Amino acid sequence: MLKILKCKKCGDYTLKETCSCNGKAITPKPAKFSLEDKYASYRRKAKLDSLKGEGLL
């Protein structure tokens, strides 16, 4: 089954793994929400590190 993907480089939607601009296409949907999320602390730490790396915090 084909799923729609979004190019990280140009933002176009495609059904292929790579876009015509040679960018990688990823799924545009967020992950499912769960109250018993085992990896939430890791995601929050990664987000904090990326914001500090960009100088936003």
C-alpha positions as CSV (number, residue, x, y, z in Angstrom):
1,M,0.0,0.0,0.0
2,L,1.4,3.4,-1.0
3,K,1.4,6.2,1.6
4,I,1.9,9.9,0.9
5,L,5.2,11.3,1.9
6,K,6.6,14.8,2.3
7,C,10.0,16.0,1.1
8,K,12.2,17.4,3.9
9,K,14.1,19.5,1.4
10,C,11.5,21.3,-0.7
11,G,8.2,20.4,1.1
12,D,6.5,18.8,-1.9
13,Y,4.3,15.7,-1.4
14,T,5.2,12.5,-3.2
15,L,4.6,8.7,-3.2
16,K,8.3,7.9,-3.7
17,E,11.0,7.6,-1.1
18,T,13.1,10.3,-2.8
19,C,11.7,13.5,-4.3
20,S,12.5,14.9,-7.7
21,C,14.8,17.4,-6.0
22,N,16.8,14.4,-4.6
23,G,15.5,15.1,-1.1
24,K,14.5,12.4,1.4
25,A,10.7,12.0,1.8
26,I,9.3,11.3,5.2
27,T,5.8,10.7,6.5
28,P,4.1,14.0,7.4
29,K,2.0,12.5,10.2
30,P,3.0,12.8,13.8
31,A,3.4,9.7,16.0
32,K,0.4,8.2,17.8
33,F,-0.3,9.7,21.2
34,S,-0.1,7.5,24.3
35,L,-0.4,8.3,28.0
36,E,2.0,5.5,28.7
37,D,4.7,6.8,26.4
38,K,8.0,5.1,27.4
39,Y,10.2,7.4,25.3
40,A,8.7,10.9,26.0
41,S,11.6,11.9,28.3
42,Y,14.1,11.0,25.5
43,R,12.1,13.1,23.0
44,R,11.9,16.1,25.4
45,K,15.6,15.9,26.0
46,A,16.4,15.7,22.3
47,K,14.1,18.7,21.6
48,L,15.8,20.7,24.4
49,D,19.2,19.9,23.1
50,S,18.2,20.9,19.5
51,L,16.8,24.2,20.8
52,K,19.9,25.0,22.8
53,G,22.0,24.1,19.7
54,E,20.1,26.6,17.6
55,G,20.5,29.3,20.3
56,L,16.8,29.6,21.0
57,L,17.2,28.7,24.7
